[in-house]
Amino acid sequence: MNQIEPAFETVPVPDARRRRLITSLQQRFRLAEERRDSRAKQELFREAIYLGIQPRLFTDGR
């Protein structure tokens, strides 16, 4: 029997990418909070919306 291997065994790549994006947003949000930079936070929210990430995932419920 000749079996064709799927190009992607599972779907962890998008999930891993999404986790990295959320981690990046979390780090940058914490930094913006420390600096009391409301403009930076607003830009992070815009970026999250563009990426389809809910703000609660990177703001720790703040």
C-alpha angles and dihedrals in degrees: 000000000000111000122193113221115224116247089236118031093201137352101256094119096073090040092050090047091050091050090051091050092050091048090051091049090049093052094047092045091053090050092049089050092051090051092042087232107162093176091057090049091050090052090050090053090051091049091049092051090050090051093045094244120141112235091229088068093066105024096063090234095301 
